[in-house]
Amino acid sequence: ALPLPERFSFDGQSHALATEIERRQLTSMVVVHRGRIVHEAYWRGNTADKPVIIFSLTKSLIGLLAGIALEQGHIQSLSDPVERYAPELKGTAYEGVTIQNVLDMSSGVRWTEAYTRSDAEIVQSLLASLTGSLNAYTQRMQRARPQGEFNQYTSMDTQVLGMVIAGAT
């Protein structure tokens, strides 16, 4: 592993790496260079084998997996409705929504990403994940507008893509 520099420059200013790690409360850092891990470090009780929540990074990873499933022929077309691969979505607000529109976060389901509102779908979905199943939570989703009309950051769309990928593969 290569040592990291003590300081780095960003936006014309010099910063102490240790100070930024503490200020941002980082739990881990992996540096990849030319396809190889060249540095790996953990803080705040995190370890290489401890699961962590990666929040919105999940959306990118699931998007990559959907592309791989398409390339390998597990998913026939991004125009397919999600219930073709995840039949449990029949009868939900996601029925008839295309994989492409879910990838684009334009499913049309109602979604509020407000962590301070107990009635917000993000909060309710987190509660569902602790007490039941996020897959089952899709049954509670409601349509706000037709699919493909409006792009809206919707965490549940990522869950639906996961269901599609699991069903397709």
N, C-alpha and C positions, 0 to 999 in steps of 0.2 A: 504494500500500500504506500502510495506517495503521501508525504506530509502536506497538509494544507498550509497556505501562507498565513501569517499572523494578521495581515491587513489586506484589504481589497478596495478597489475604487469602484464607485457607482455614482452616476449622475454628477461627475466632477468632484466628488468628495471621497476622502479616504475614511475607511471604517475598520474598526478592530473586529476580526471575525468572532472572537470569544464573546465580545459584548453583544454582537448581533444575534448569536446563538442563544444567549440568555434572554435578551430583550424579546425575541420572537418565540421563546419557550419551545425551541425545536426539540423533538424527541428522537430524531434520527436524520442522517444525511448519507446519501449514496452518490458518489461522483462516478459517472461513466464517461470514459474517453475512448473513442474508436472501438466501441463495442465491448470494452473490458471495464470491470469495476476497478478503479484505481484508488478509491478511498471509501471507507465505510466507518461510520461512528454512531454511537447511541448515547442518549442522555435521558434524564428523568425516569430512570427505571426501565426504559425500553431496551429490548435485546433483539438480536437478529431473528429469533424464533418466536417472538411474542407478536400476536396479531394486533394490528392497529387499524383504526378507522381512517380511510383515506378520502373521505368526503367526496368533493366534486371530481377528484382525479378518477373516481370510479366511472364517471360518464365517458371519459376518454378511453379508458380500458375496455369498457363494454362496446363502445363504438368500433374499436379495433377488432374485437372478437366477432362482432357482426360482419365486418368486412371479410374476415378470414372465413367465416361460415359461408358467406356468399361466394367467395372465391373457390372454396372447396366443394361447392354444389349442395351444401346442406340446406341453404336457403336458396330457393329458385329465383326469386325476384324481390327487389325492394318495394315493388308495387303490390306484393301479396299482403292481404290483411293479417294482422298479428294473430288472430285466432286460428289461422291455418296451422301454426306451429305451437300455439298455446291455447288449446280448445277451452281451457277454463276461463278464457276471456269472453266467450260467447255470453251475451246477455248483460255485458258490462258497458260502461261508457267507452271502452276501447274497441268494442266490436266494430269491425269494418275499417278501423284505422290502419293505414298502410305502415309497413315497417319504415319506409322513408320518412313519413311524417312524424313517427316516433323518434327516429334518429335526428330529425330537424327540430325536435321539441315543438312541434306544431300539431299535437294530437287533438287539441281542442278541449281537453278535460279541464275542469276548474281546479286551480292550484294556487295556493297562497304560500309563499316561502317567507313567512314572518314568524320567527322563533319566539316572539314575545306574545303572540296571540294564541291562547289555548285552543281556540276553535279552528286555527289554520290547519290546512291539510298536512303541512310538513310536521307539525307537532302531533297531530293525530296519527300520522303514519309512523312516527317514532314510537308512540305509545303502542301501536299495533305490533311493531317489531318486538317489543318487550313482552307483550302479553299474548301474542298469537303469531300471525304470519303476514308479511308484506304482500305475498301473493294473494292472500285472502282479502287484504285491504283494497285491492283493485275492484272488488265487488261494490265497494262503497263510493267509488269515484263517480262524479257527475259531469255531464257535458256542459261546457260554458259557451262553446261556439263550434261551428263546423271545422273539421280537420283541415290543415293546410292553409288556413287563413292568417294565422297569427303565431309568431314564434314567442314562446314563453318558457322561461327556465322552469322545468317541471321535473323534480327528482323522481316522481313515480314513473315517468317515461323510461328512465333507466332501469327500473325494476321490471317493467314490461319487456324491455329489450332482453334482459336476462332470462325471462321466462321464454321468450321466443328462441333464443340461442339454445337454451336447455332442451326445449322441445324439438328443435331442428337437428340437434346433434345427438 
